[in-house]
Amino acid sequence: MALDDTREKSLSFTPMVIEDTMRNGRGLSDQWADTVVVRPRTTERHITVHKRLVLAFAISILTLIVVTVIAVLLSVKSEECNADSTASASHGNLTKFNQSRDALFNHRGEDSFQPWRQLRLPGSLRPLQYDLHITVFMDNFTFSGEVSIELQCLNSTKYVVLHADRLAVQKAVVYSEGKKTRALKIHRHFRYPANQVFVIAMHRELEPQKNYKVNITFQAHIEDELLGFFRSSYVLYGEKRNLAVTQFSPTHARKAFPCLDEPIYKATFKISIKHESTYLSLSNMPVEASISEEDGWVTEYFSRTPRMSTYYLAWAVCNFTFKETVTDSGITIRLYARPDAIQRGSGDYALHITKRLLGFYEDYFKVKYSLPKLDLLAVPKHPYAAMENWGLSVFVEQKILLDPGVSSISYLMDVTMVIVHEICHQWFGDLVTPVWWEDVWLKEGFAHFFEFLGADFLFPDWHMEKQRFLTDVLHEVMLLDGLASSHPISQEVLKATDIDRVFDWIAYKKGAALIRMLANVMGQPVFQMGLNDYLITHMYGNAGRDDLWNKFSEAMQKEGRDINIKEVMDLWTLQMGYPVVTITKNDSVDNSVTISQEHFIFDIKDSAPSNSSSQWQIPLTISVGNSSHISPESIIWVSNRTESHKIGSVDDGSWLLGNINQTGYFRVNYDLRNWRLLIEQLMRNPEVISVGNRAGLIDDVFNLARAGYLPQNIPLEIVRYLSQEKEFLPWHAASRVLYHLDKLLDRTEEYSIFSEYILKQVASMYHKLGWPTSAVNGSVAQATYQTEELRREVIMLACSFGSKHCHQQAITLISEWISSNKNRIPPNVRDIVYCTGVSLMDEDVWEFIWMKFHSSTAISEKKVLLEALTCSDNTFLLNRLLNLSLSSDLVPDQDVIDVIIHVGRNPHGRHLAWKNFREKWDILNTRYGEALFINSKLINGVTEFLNTEAELNELKDFIQTNGGGAAAAFARAVEIVEANVRWHSLFEEEFFQWLRKSPTS
């Protein structure tokens, strides 16, 4: 059908072009006609001569026209070929129609204003409502559709510009609406692939304040890649089953239907889906009617949505089953998954907490959930952990399905946080949407922050916001934001390729950290008041960062606190990075301290002069402490580069502590004497300092030393206190920074000096806590969360740094499992045991784990088993795993990236992963290239622990020939590897020199 349409339109275009050319030349033709008007009383000879002149002139004009048309066509064809050169060849006949159509019309020089060439839609039209009908053919993975878009004309225009990508448009009609509906004359329509738009050029201008309706029929493929409307599959009882689902964020709704695919263009949507009756279909709203046909097909009609952005629209066609629950307010919640997972109860936990979370958010925001239902869909493949489509949230199976008998606490936490995040988006994102992608942190930062508040609501004993937020968000994002290649959290987005780039940890984690800092400055009640006003004012609409700042400022003013939130926060959102605040005690008798700020950056040579102007308004909380007491905190707003302040009573034995509980987004440094006093305090009585600040001191001191702000011995001295530490969080902070050091040093000649030193600090707590004695006794969420996580952290450190007792325990547990075929290894330490066993035992153990990976039906267990396979010391087995991951279906797409990254973290596999990454880059980039977030994760994971000059040069050479598609990620990779190489050059000898002379305990 597409081929026939293409041929028809190819044959019919020529007269239209000629007619248009003649029309453009009308002035010349009329002028010529005036000069050759028939004169009265002319002779026959004169008439004959006149006819010859007319004929000659006409031939000349026609020749000129034909030459012009040919030149125009060749020019446009060349331009179209260039624009389409990156399109996938797999679209075959479906794109031929559009290619032919584009070749017909030359846009160059024909119109003074060409809105299709602009990077954003022109804004002359806004959508009011869509009616979309989709017919899905699962047998050949294609679909056809018809969309009717009601548009309001805001400014007169001759062009209807819509987004459309990879769609074969078969027919387009424009109607005027009013007392008499009529089809309007269309001059032409064409694709402009460079900007992924479809243009309808009208014969006459559309008039302002009038409504029009655009009807378009089209067809397309259900893609194999994970964007737009894509397909996936799973195996049930030995039979392969297919499903298809959408992923429209950020700019992929245009792959499924013509639309105005920008967040600001909100409209209502009424969807109907026709499919074989062996499948079911889902969308954002409930089914209001279902009509079966005699041929085994069914059409399901969904209720109209509220006003929403295109990228939150969703649908799916699958043969899943579901479980459901209903909230007290009557909201129906269903979890859809493959039938065996539903039967096992793998979705029960997610269903249970979702019901509780809807109530939590309604109470916190004081705004009701807006839809009559919420579906959670667990799919085998997805480009992200989850997507918060309004009323139909889609999750990859590993992030929502949980098997109580085999899932660890950390896996439970991971699933919990993803669900909490996506439910928050039903308010921040779905209900109130950022105006444009430069402020994507307005939704992602809030959802990430509320992961921790929501988890605290579900599990108060976890203390997520006050503890895990520090290590999992604050410390992690400060590593990225301390690079010269970082960027402001609000960054300019000019073209489509920039949009994916803004979905990074800066938007998610820095956004969350800044929101947390502001919430602590404002106080919880005032913060909630501002959020409520923001949501109510902008519900079903769009908002920018200034809208949020204004609501927060108004809330503060109601409480009698006149702080210009915009003035403060613009400094944090519009410039990259963060400050390091240095607090120095003065020798004067007036108890004064000097407080200075500068842009923290790991590469000190890059901090000047380009970043020397960076300054922030910093809410610095500060306390004074001694061996048995710490004073209440006071707050100082630091606005200048250097300031002097009086701080209570400070004597020689007192120490200063800044950024209490690490609520601020900055690092704190001190003079060396204060560092010595803090270390002594930790060694004597660490509990005087809060658990959050103990974790913060560890993270700050290691990273300040890494960047050259402190001598290398200071972080090594501070970890000596860990034998006294009874809380999980400081151990977790230490584990993260030690892990990074371990990867820097694990290929050095003196690595054993470092590993032995760390083992000495871990030994006493390891023997005190011991190993868990039995598996989970029925309940996944254990009451002893903090103790279990502390035990797990210490065991992981002991096994990682070579404890013989830890190694033997892991080998014993693996051996018992193999001999009895009964896995009695406690779920909370299975990943440690599996990895240790694979690394120390023979090839048969690797094969055993590989077999268990394929036979296990528990999603969480499969993930742990697969990661264990990457721990082998045998490069042959690692290479085999990489090849299987990249060239077969034995490893799910969702896990391929993790396999490559984990092999790269193994010192025996690091160069192997790096080699495979370079050799298979074309395959990887084709598979994940459009999902830049995944590509960035892969690039960072494979390169972050490269640390030799040779590896740095290999990276630079590779980027020079292959790095165009992921320039930002590769720039960051080069900076990280350069920093690793520089650390070895500048600090390695100093580091090991202190270790050689260090005390024995």
Residue, then its C-alpha position, 0 to 999 in steps of 0.5 A: m500500500a505504501l509503494d502504491d501511494t508513493r508511485e501515485k504521488s510521484l506521478s502527480f507532482t509535476p503539474m503542481v510544481i509547474e503551476d507553482t512556478m508559473r504563479n511565481g512568474r505571473g508578474l513577468s507574464d502579465q507585463w509581457a502580455d501587455t506589450v504584445v497585445v493584438r493591435p488593430r488593422t494589422t496585416e497577415r504578414h505582421i500577424t505571422v511574424h507576431k505569431r512566430l515571435v510569440l512562439a519563440f518567446a513561449i518556447s524560451i519561457l518554457t525552456l527556462i521553466v523546465v531547467t528551473v524545475i530540474a535544478v530545483l528538484l536536484s537541489v531538494k533531492s540532494e538536501e533530502c538525501n543529506a537529511d535522511s542519511t542517518a535514517s535507518a535502512s530497516h524502514g524500507n518501503l514505509t519511508k519511500f513514500n515520504q522520501s518521494r514526497d519530500a523530493l517534490f517540493n523545493h523549500r529554498g527561496e520559495d517562502s520568506f518564512q520557513p517554520w519547519r527549519q526552526l528547532r522549535l515548533p512555530g507557536s502559531l497553533r496549539p492543540l486542544q484535543y487528539d482522537l487517535h485510533i491505532t490498529v496493531f499487527m503483532d504478526n508482522f510488527t507494524f501498525s496503522g493509525e489515524v489521528s484527528i487533532e483539533l487545533q486553535c490558531l493563535n497567529s495567522t499562518k499558512y503552515v501546519v507543522l507537526h512532529a513526525d518521525r519514521l511514519a509513512v503518512q498516507k493522507a492529510v486533510v485540514y478542516s475548518e470548524g464552525k457552523k459549516t465544517r469544510a475541507l480546506k485546500i492544501h497547497r502541498h505537504f512534505r516531511y523535513p527529516a532534519n527536524q523530524v517534522f511533517v508540514i502541511a502548506m495551506h492554500r490560504e492562511l489559517e485565521p487567528q482565534k479560529n479552530y481547525k481539525v487536522n486528520i492524518t492517516f499513517q503507518a509504521h513499524i513497531e520498532d525493535e529498539l527501545l523507543g517510540f512504539f517498540r516490541s519485546s518478548y518473553v518465554l512462558y512455558g517454553e513458548k515465546r510471547n510478544l508484546a509491544v509498549t510505548q516509550f515517548s519521553p522525551t521526544h519519541a511520541r512523534k515515532a508513533f503518531p503525528c503530534l506537537d511533541e513539545p511539553i508545552y503543547k498540552a491537550t486531551f487524548k482519546i485513544s482506541i486500539k484495535h488488536e487480535s483478541t488474544y491480546l489485551s491493550l492498556s492506556n492512560m485511562p480506563v477502557e470505556a467500551s470494547i467491541s469484538e469483531e467476528d474475525g477475532w479482532v477487538t477494538e478497545y476505546f479508552s476514556r479521554t485523558p485530562r490535559m497532558s503532554t504528548y510524552y506522557l501518553a502511553w499504550a501497550v498490547c500484551n497478553f499479561t495477567f494482573k492483580e489489583t487493589v483499590t484505595d480508600s478514595g476509590i482509585t483502582i491500582r493494577l499490576y500487569a506482568r507475565p502470568d508466571a510472575i503474577q502467579r508467584g506473587s512477584g508483584d504483590y509488594a509493589l501493589h501494596i506499597t503503591k496503594r500506601l504511597l498514593g495516600f502519602y502523596e495526597d496527604y503531603f501535597k494536599v492535592k488528590y491523584s487526578l485519574p480514576k486508575l493507576d496501572l503498573l506494567a512490568v516489561p522484560k525490556h525498557p531503556y530506563a528503570a521505569m517511565e511515569n506515564w500518567g495512569l500507566s507507569v512502565f517498569v523494567e521487571q528488575k525494578i518492580l518484581l520482587d521474590p520474598g524468598v530470595s530478594s536481599i534488603s538492598y534489592l528490596m530498597d532498590v525496587t522501593m525507591v524506583i516505585v516511590h519515584e514514579i508515583c511522585h511523578q504523577w504530581f511532579g511531571d504528569l500534573v505539572t510539567p516543566v515548560w521546556w527540557e532545560d528545567v527537567w530537574l523540576k520533575e526529576g529532582f523532586a521525584h528523586f528527593f521524594e524517593f527518600l521521604g516516601a521510603d521513610f514513610l513506608f519504613p521509618d526505621w530506615h532513616m533514608e532522608k537523613q542517612r542514605f540520601l547522603t551516600d547515595v545522592l549527595h556524595e555520588v553527584m558531587l563526584l560528577d559535579g566536581l569535574a570541569s566537564s560538568h554543567p549547570i542544572s538548568q542548561e540551555v536546550l536548543k536542538a533535539t540532540d540536546i534533550d537526551r543529554v539533560f537526563d543525567w545525574i546532575a538533573y536527578k541527584k543535584g536537583a534532589a540535593l538542592i531541593r533538600m538544602l532549600a527544604n531545610v532552610m525553609g523548614q518543613p511546614v513552609f516548604q509544604m505550603g509552597l509546594n501545595d501552592y505551586l501544584i494547585t496554581h499550575m495543575y494540568g499546565n506547565a511551569g518553570r523554575d521561576d514559578l517555583w521560586n516565586k511560590f517559595s518566596e511567597a510562602m516564606q513571606k507569609e511566615g515573616r521571612d523575607i528571603n528572595i529564593k530566586e536570587v539565592m537559587d539562581l546561583w545554584t542552578l545557573q552555574m555549574g559545580y559547587p563550592v568548598v567552604t574553608i573554615t579557619k580558626n584565627d589566632s585572635v582572642d575574639n573567637s573569630v573564624t575566617i570563612s572562604q568559598e571557592h569553586f571545588i574542582f578535582d583538577i585544580k589547574d582547571s579552577a582558574p581563571s575560567n571558574s574564578s568568578s563562581q560564587w554562591q549564597i551558602p547557608l552554612t550551619i556551624s557548631v563548636g564541639n569538644s571531647s564530650h559536647i557539641s553546641p547547637e548549630s547556628i546558620i551563617w549566610v556566606s555570600n562573599r569570597t572571604e568573610s570573618h565571623k565570631i563563633g561562640s566560645v572557641d578554645d585550643g581544645s575545641w573543634l569546628l564542624g560545618n554543614i551540620n547533618q550535611t544538609g548543604y550542597f557543598r564540601v567543608n575543609y578546615d585548617l590542619r589543626n582542626w582536622r587533627l582535633l576532629i580525627e582525635q574526637l572520632m577515635r575517642n568518642p565518635e558519637v558526639i558528632s552526628v552519624g550524618n556528619r561522620a559520613g560527611l567527614i569521611d567523604d569530604v576528606f577523601n575527595l579533598a585529598r584526591a583533588g589536592y586540597l589536603p595531604q594524602n595521609i589525612p584520609l588514611e588516618i581518619v579511617r582508623y576510627l572505623s573499629q569504633e563505628k557502630e552505625f551503618l552510614p559511616w561504614h557505607a561512606a567509607s566503603r564507597v571512597l575506599y572502593h574508588l581507591d581500590k580500583l585506582l591501586d589494584r594494578t600497582e606493585e604495592y597494592s598489598i600494603f594498602s589492602e592489608y591496612i584496610l583489612k586491619q581497620v575492618a577486622s575487629m568489626y568483621h569478627k564482632l558482627g560475624w555472618p548471618t546464620s540463616a536465610v530470611n525467615g519469611s519477611v523480606a523487610q527485616a526489623t534489623y535493617q541497620t544491623e543487617e546492612l552494617r553486617r553486609e557492608v563489613i563482610m563486603l569490605a573484608c572479602s574485597f580486601g582479601s580476608k582469608h576467613c571471609h574467603q573461606q566462608a564464601i567457599t564453604l557456602i558455595s560448596e554446600w549449595i553445589s553438593s546439596n542443590k539447596n541454596r541456604i545462603p542468606p539473600n542479603v549476602r548472596d551477591i558477595v558470596y557468589c562473586t567471591g566464590v566465582s573469583l576464587m574457585d574453579e571453572d566448574v563453579w562459574e558453569f554452575i552459576w551460569m546454569k543457575f542464571h538460566s534456570s532461575t525464574a526469580i528476577s532478583e536472583k537472576k541479576v545477582l547470578l549474572e553479576a557474579l559471573t563477571c567476578s572471575d579471575n579467568t580472562f577466558l571466561l570473562n571474554r566468553l561472557l562478554n561475547l555471549s552478552l553482545s552477540s546472543d539472546l542468552v543475556p537480556d538486553q537490559d543486563v548487557i550494559d551491567v555485564i560490560i561495566h562489572v567486567g570493567r570493574n574487575p582488575h582481571g577484566r578491566h582491559l578486556a572490557w575496554k577492548n570489547f567496548r572499543e571493538k563492539w562500539d558500533i553494535l552498542n551505539t546502534r542498540y542504545g545510541e538514542a538513549l543517551f542516558i544508557n550510553s553515558k552509563l556505559i561509557n562512564g562504567v567502562t572508562e572510570f577506572l582506566n588509570t594509565e597513560a597508555e589507556l588514556n591515549e587509547l581513549k583519546d584515539f578512540i574518541q577522535t574516530n568514534g566519539g561524535g554521538a556521545a561527546a559529553a559523556f566522552a569528554r567526562a570520561v577523558e577528564i576522569v581518566e586524566a585525573n586518575v593518571r594525574w593522581h598516580s603521578l602526583f600523589e601515589e608515592e606520598f600515599f604509599q610512603w605514609l602507609r609504609k610508615s603507618p602504625t600497625s593498628 
